[in-house]
């Protein structure tokens, strides 16, 4: 009869210990880094355009909030049009890598 606590290999495993594959923390870190890398261009563009519009609005004393919003939306749209292919390629490459790991492929 197999030992319910043991792994069948003679080693005793703590039943309360989490069973985490050592790759998961690395994959989580890679996912977070990828998310930051993919979001950074749009966030930087929105920040720079928002700051520029705020400075111009302060200098001209025009306090219309929709101008800043429209400018940020246009900046983010331009970034997505310019870098969208790269973003999708990076995301698909990483997703394929994760799916291969789940299927037991190369590490």
C-alpha positions as CSV (number, residue, x, y, z in Angstrom):
1,X,0.0,0.0,0.0
2,X,1.4,3.4,-0.9
3,X,2.2,5.9,1.8
4,X,-0.4,8.7,1.6
5,X,2.1,11.2,2.8
6,X,5.1,10.0,0.8
7,X,5.6,10.5,-2.8
8,X,6.3,6.8,-3.5
9,X,10.0,7.6,-3.9
10,X,10.9,7.1,-0.3
11,X,10.7,10.8,0.5
12,X,8.2,12.1,3.0
13,X,6.4,15.3,1.9
14,X,4.8,17.7,4.3
15,X,1.0,17.6,3.4
16,X,0.7,21.2,4.5
17,X,3.5,22.5,2.3
18,X,2.4,24.1,-1.0
19,X,3.4,22.2,-4.1
20,X,4.7,24.9,-6.4
21,X,6.7,24.1,-9.5
22,X,9.8,26.2,-9.4
23,X,9.0,27.7,-12.8
24,X,5.8,29.4,-11.6
25,X,7.5,32.3,-9.7
26,X,9.8,32.8,-12.7
27,X,6.8,32.9,-15.0
28,X,4.9,35.3,-12.8
29,X,7.9,37.6,-12.8
30,X,8.2,37.3,-16.6
31,X,4.5,38.1,-16.9
32,X,4.7,41.2,-14.8
33,X,7.8,42.4,-16.7
34,X,6.0,41.8,-20.0
35,X,2.9,43.7,-18.8
36,X,5.1,46.7,-17.8
37,X,7.0,46.5,-21.1
38,X,3.7,46.4,-23.1
39,X,2.0,49.2,-21.2
40,X,5.0,51.5,-20.8
41,X,4.8,53.1,-24.3
42,X,1.2,54.1,-23.9
43,X,1.6,55.3,-20.4
44,X,4.7,57.4,-21.2
45,X,2.9,58.9,-24.2
46,X,-0.2,59.7,-22.2
47,X,1.9,61.2,-19.4
48,X,4.1,63.4,-21.8
49,X,1.0,64.6,-23.7
50,X,-1.0,65.2,-20.6
51,X,1.9,67.3,-19.1
52,X,2.4,69.2,-22.3
53,X,-1.3,70.0,-22.6
54,X,-1.4,71.0,-18.9
55,X,1.5,73.4,-19.4
56,X,-0.2,74.9,-22.5
57,X,-3.5,75.3,-20.7
58,X,-1.8,76.9,-17.8
59,X,0.0,79.3,-20.0
60,X,-3.1,80.2,-22.1
61,X,-5.4,80.1,-19.1
62,X,-7.7,77.7,-21.0
63,X,-9.1,75.2,-18.4
64,X,-11.1,72.8,-20.6
65,X,-10.6,69.3,-19.4
66,X,-11.8,67.6,-22.6
67,X,-8.8,69.0,-24.5
68,X,-6.3,67.1,-22.3
69,X,-8.4,63.9,-22.5
70,X,-8.7,64.1,-26.3
71,X,-5.0,64.7,-26.6
72,X,-4.2,61.7,-24.4
73,X,-6.6,59.5,-26.3
74,X,-5.0,60.5,-29.6
75,X,-1.5,59.9,-28.2
76,X,-2.4,56.4,-26.9
77,X,-4.1,55.6,-30.2
78,X,-1.0,56.6,-32.1
79,X,1.2,54.5,-29.9
80,X,-1.1,51.5,-30.3
81,X,-1.1,52.0,-34.1
82,X,2.7,52.3,-34.3
83,X,3.6,49.5,-31.8
84,X,0.6,47.3,-31.9
85,X,2.2,44.6,-34.0
86,X,5.2,44.4,-31.7
87,X,2.9,44.2,-28.6
88,X,0.9,41.4,-30.1
89,X,4.0,39.5,-31.2
90,X,5.6,39.8,-27.7
91,X,2.3,38.6,-26.1
92,X,1.8,35.7,-28.4
93,X,5.5,34.6,-28.1
94,X,5.2,34.6,-24.3
95,X,1.8,32.9,-24.3
96,X,3.2,30.2,-26.6
97,X,6.1,29.7,-24.2
98,X,3.8,29.3,-21.3
99,X,1.5,26.9,-23.1
100,X,4.5,24.8,-24.0
101,X,5.6,24.7,-20.4
102,X,2.1,23.6,-19.3
103,X,2.1,20.9,-21.9
104,X,5.4,19.6,-20.6
105,X,7.5,20.9,-23.5
106,X,11.0,22.3,-23.4
107,X,12.0,24.6,-20.6
